[in-house]
Amino acid sequence: MTSTPSERLSFLLSYLPSVRTTLIIDANLNALGTIPFVFFPHRSLAFIAPGSAINPLSLTLIRWFGVGAAALSVPMFIAAGDKRNTRERRLAIWTVASVEAGMLMMLGWQWGTGGTGLKEGTEGGFMACLVPFFLWRVWVLGSSRVKEGRED
């Protein structure tokens, strides 16, 4: 018995975790991932910037970035809390997706123009890390799993 491509895709998608579960995992990883930026900014910057670029201003800005990134976890935790809050879940995903879209555009522009003060290839590495999460959010926003509240 052969199956249609749509049936095969539905079968594969049935093994994906629920949107709620994914939001909880994403929010936790996001919150934990900001700890180095806030508490160990010098070490965080050492991975992406040459030593001469690390100064009090860059340390302050990376801490602010860490706090802002941690704050993005809050809407994800709230949206993951109740199975019925599809509207809030979509709003949380839109919020994070819009930040990621802005970051991807800025990183692409900086990568193309150069002169960012970052180590060679850092922008491309950041983009490679962000793209899968961004694409997942776009897919979820267009998916009937969230639109119809069937994500669990």
C-alpha positions in Angstrom: 0.0 0.0 0.0 1.5 3.3 -1.0 0.9 6.6 0.8 0.7 10.1 -0.6 3.3 12.7 0.2 0.8 14.5 2.4 0.2 11.3 4.5 4.0 10.7 4.8 4.5 14.3 6.0 1.6 14.0 8.5 3.2 10.8 9.8 6.6 12.5 10.3 5.0 15.5 11.9 3.2 13.3 14.4 6.6 12.5 16.0 7.5 16.2 16.6 7.0 17.4 20.1 4.1 19.7 20.8 4.4 23.4 20.4 4.0 23.8 24.1 6.9 21.4 24.8 9.1 23.1 22.3 8.3 26.5 23.7 9.3 25.3 27.2 12.5 23.8 26.0 13.3 26.9 23.9 12.5 29.3 26.8 14.7 27.3 29.2 17.6 27.1 26.7 17.2 30.8 26.0 17.2 31.8 29.7 20.2 29.5 30.5 22.1 30.6 27.5 22.1 34.2 28.7 23.9 33.5 31.9 27.4 33.8 30.4 26.5 37.2 28.8 25.3 38.6 32.1 27.8 37.1 34.6 30.8 36.3 32.4 30.8 39.0 29.7 34.5 39.0 29.2 34.6 35.3 28.4 31.6 35.6 26.2 33.2 38.4 24.2 36.5 36.5 23.9 34.8 34.0 21.7 33.6 36.5 19.2 35.8 39.6 19.4 39.6 40.2 19.4 41.0 41.2 22.8 41.5 44.8 21.6 37.8 45.2 21.1 36.9 44.2 24.6 36.4 47.3 26.7 34.0 48.6 29.4 31.5 49.7 26.9 31.4 46.3 25.1 31.1 44.5 28.4 28.1 46.7 29.3 26.5 46.1 26.0 26.9 42.3 26.1 25.3 42.3 29.5 22.4 44.4 28.2 22.1 41.9 25.3 22.0 39.1 27.8 19.2 40.7 29.8 17.2 41.4 26.7 17.6 37.8 25.5 16.5 36.5 28.9 13.5 38.8 28.8 12.4 37.1 25.5 12.0 33.9 27.6 9.1 35.4 29.6 6.5 35.4 26.8 7.5 31.9 25.8 7.0 30.6 29.4 3.7 32.4 29.6 2.5 31.1 26.3 3.5 27.6 27.2 1.5 27.6 30.4 -2.0 26.9 29.3 -3.2 24.5 26.5 -6.0 26.8 25.5 -4.2 30.1 25.1 -3.5 29.8 21.4 -3.7 33.6 20.9 -1.0 34.3 23.5 1.1 31.4 22.1 1.0 33.0 18.6 1.9 36.4 20.0 4.9 35.0 21.9 6.1 33.2 18.7 5.6 36.4 16.6 7.5 38.4 19.2 10.5 36.1 19.2 10.4 35.6 15.4 10.4 39.3 14.8 13.5 39.8 17.0 15.2 37.0 15.2 14.2 38.4 11.8 15.7 41.7 12.8 18.9 40.1 14.1 19.3 38.0 10.9 18.9 41.1 8.7 21.4 43.1 10.8 23.9 40.2 10.8 23.5 39.8 7.1 24.0 43.5 6.5 27.1 43.6 8.8 28.5 40.4 7.2 28.2 42.0 3.8 29.7 45.4 4.8 32.4 44.1 7.1 34.1 46.3 9.7 32.1 45.0 12.7 35.0 44.4 15.0 34.1 40.8 15.4 36.3 37.9 14.6 36.2 36.6 11.0 33.0 34.6 10.3 31.2 35.4 13.6 28.2 37.0 11.8 27.8 33.9 9.6 28.1 31.6 12.6 25.4 33.6 14.4 23.2 33.4 11.4 23.7 29.7 11.1 22.6 29.3 14.7 19.5 31.5 14.4 18.1 30.3 11.0 16.8 26.9 12.2 14.9 28.5 15.2 13.5 31.3 13.0 12.3 28.8 10.3 10.7 26.7 13.0 8.8 29.7 14.3 7.7 30.7 10.7 6.5 27.1 10.2 4.6 27.0 13.5 2.9 30.4 12.7 1.7 29.0 9.4 0.7 25.6 10.8 -2.8 24.7 11.6 -1.4 23.1 14.8 -1.4 26.6 16.4 -4.1 28.3 14.4 -6.7 25.7 15.5 -5.3 25.1 19.0 -4.3 21.5 18.1 -0.7 21.8 19.1 -0.8 19.2 21.9 
